[in-house]
Amino acid sequence: MNKDIFEIINENLSKAQRNRRRITQMTIKELIEKVVTREITLFDWHRKVVWDKKMQSRYVFDLFLHPISINLRPFIIISDGEDNKLVDGNNRLSSLLYYLYSSEEVQEMIKKVYTDIDTDNIKLLNTYMKDIEPLELSLSESDYNFELSDEEKSLIDSFNGTMFCDLPDKLKKYIFNFNVLISKVDCSTEELLEKGRNIYLEANSGK
């Protein structure tokens, strides 16, 4: 028996809902918690972290200098309802994790999940993140290709050479509660691998 028009419409609606992107917000603390507990992971084929400390520092500095720029490119996560895979934003997420790693609160999160907190045994996102070292901010005015204001220069001088644990409590709270944008793509389990790879290639094609 042929499908009637309503069955076809319902199937198309279901497919559209599975493939749609939803823009949501998540605090940095929530994002890190989901990484530590492996609610968010990477595909095995995902590239390793390529940003050096200068690039990582600049991204973190932008939380203070240019916070609006942080959300110009959302983190992209694809989900089949059970697995949540980070498709785009690995370098940015790693920068946040490395920076926050000096926090006692973040280390307590890790202790709850891993019985041995030795860095050789920590597997966050994927095995390549086992060598975590707290990020000490390292940046100078010359690292920017545009003129900085006196206020921005002062901020760089204030934060340069510091780690997250050195911040006053008010700024730690600001970082933890900072909202980042998440673009979530829903799909079926069968589509997860191929669709995730296609989104990754599209996001990193430079187009």
N, C-alpha and C positions, 0 to 999 in steps of 0.2 A: 504493500500500500504506500502510495506516494505521500510525502509530508504535506500537510496543509500549510497555508500561508502563515498561520500563527506560530507553528512550530519553527518555521524558518526564521521568522522575526525574533522569536525568543532565543534561538541559537545565536543569531547575529548580535543581539543585545548582550548575551552572556560573554561572547568573545570580545566585544568592545570593552566591557567592564573589566575583563581579565587583563587586557592590554593597555588600559588607560594609565596615565600618570597622575599621581596625586601629590600636590605640594603641601607638605606639612612642616611644622617646626619642632625642634628638639633642642634642649639645652646641651651645652658641651658636656656637662656632667652626665646627663642621661645617655649621650652618645658614647662616652667612654665606658660607662657601666655596661652597655650592651656589647661593646667590644670585649671587655674583660670576661664577661659571662658567656661569650661566644654566641650571643643572640644575633650578632652581625659578624659574618665571616667573609672570606675572599674565595673566589674560584681558584683552583689549583694552577690555572694558566696565567693568573694575574701577575703582572710585572712587580718586581721588588721596588722598594723605596729608592728613588733616584735623586731626590733633593739633598743637597749638602746642608751643612749647618747654617750657612749664610741664607739660603732659600728658606729653610725652616724658621730661622730667626725673623726674617722679613715677614713671613706669614703671621707669626705670633705678634710681632710689633704692630701689624695692621689692626689687631684687636684694640690697640690703644690709639694708634695714629689715624687710621682710616677704617673705622668699624663697618661703614656701609659697604666697603669693597668685599668684605668677607662673604657676603651672600650674593655677589654677582654671579657666582657659579654654584648652584646647589650640589650637595652630595647626592649621588644617584644610587638607589638601592632597589634591587629587583627581588620580588618575593612570590613564592608559590603558596603562601599561607603558613608554611612551616620553616623553610629555609629563607633567610634574609641575607642576600649577597651584596656587598658593596661593589658597585661597578665602576664608579668614578669618584675620586676624592681621596685616594689612598695616601698620596703625599701630604695632603692637608691634614687628614686624620692622624697620620703618623707624627706630624709636627706637634699637634696638640697632645698626643699621648706622651711623646718624649718630654715635652715641656712640663706636663702635669705629673710626670713620674716622680718628681722630687717631693710631691705632696704626700704627707702621711695618710691623708684620706684616701688617695688613689692606691697607695700600697696596702691599706687595709682592705680595700675592695679586692685586690689580688689575693691577699691572704685567705679570704673567705672561699676563694675558688681553688687555689693551688696550695697544697700543703707545704711545698718547698718553694720559697720565694727567690731562690737562687736564679739569676737571670738566664743561666744555661737551660733551665727547665721550664721557663715561662713560654707558653705558646699562645700568643695573642694574634687574632686574625689568621695567621698562618705561621709556619715554622720559621720564616725569615725574620720574624719580629722577636726572636729569642735574645738578641743582643741589645737590649734596651739600655740606654744611658740617659740620665736626665739632661735635658737640653739647657745649656747656658747661653743666653742670648748674646749674639755677637754680630754687631752691625754698626756701620758708620754712615755719615752723611753722603759719602761718595758712592754708596751702594744704591742710591736713588738717582734716576736719570731726570729728575725735575727738582726745581728749587723748593726747599723745605722752609716752612715758616719758623720763626724764632721759637714758637711754642713746640713745634714738632722736633726741632733740634734739641730742645731742653729735655723732651721726653726720651729721646734716644740716649742722651747722656745719662739720664736717670736710670734707665732699665738695662743699659749695656753691661754685660758681665754678670747679670743676675739670673737666678733660677726662680721657678714658681714659688718655692718654699721661702724665698726672700721677700715676697710681696707682703704688704700689710693685709690684714684680714678683709678689709673692705674691697681691695682689688682682687683678692682670691675669689670672693663671692661674686664679683662682677664677671670674672672669667667663667666660673662654674655655671652661672645663670645666663650666660650669653646664648641667645637663640640662633641656631644655624638652620638654614633651609634644607629640607630633605625632599628630593623628587623620588617618589616611590612608584615603581612599575609593578603592577600585578600581572601574573601570568600563571599558566598551568605548570605542573611539575615537568611534563614532557617538553615544554618550551623553555624551561629555565636556562639550560646551558647555552643553547643556540641564541636565544634572544639576549641573554646577558652578554655574550661575546659581541653580538652585533651592536648593542648599545655602547659597549666599551670602545669598539672601533670607531663608531660614529662620534662619540664624545672626544676622542683623541686624534681625530683626523685632521684637525687644524682648520676645518671649514667653518 
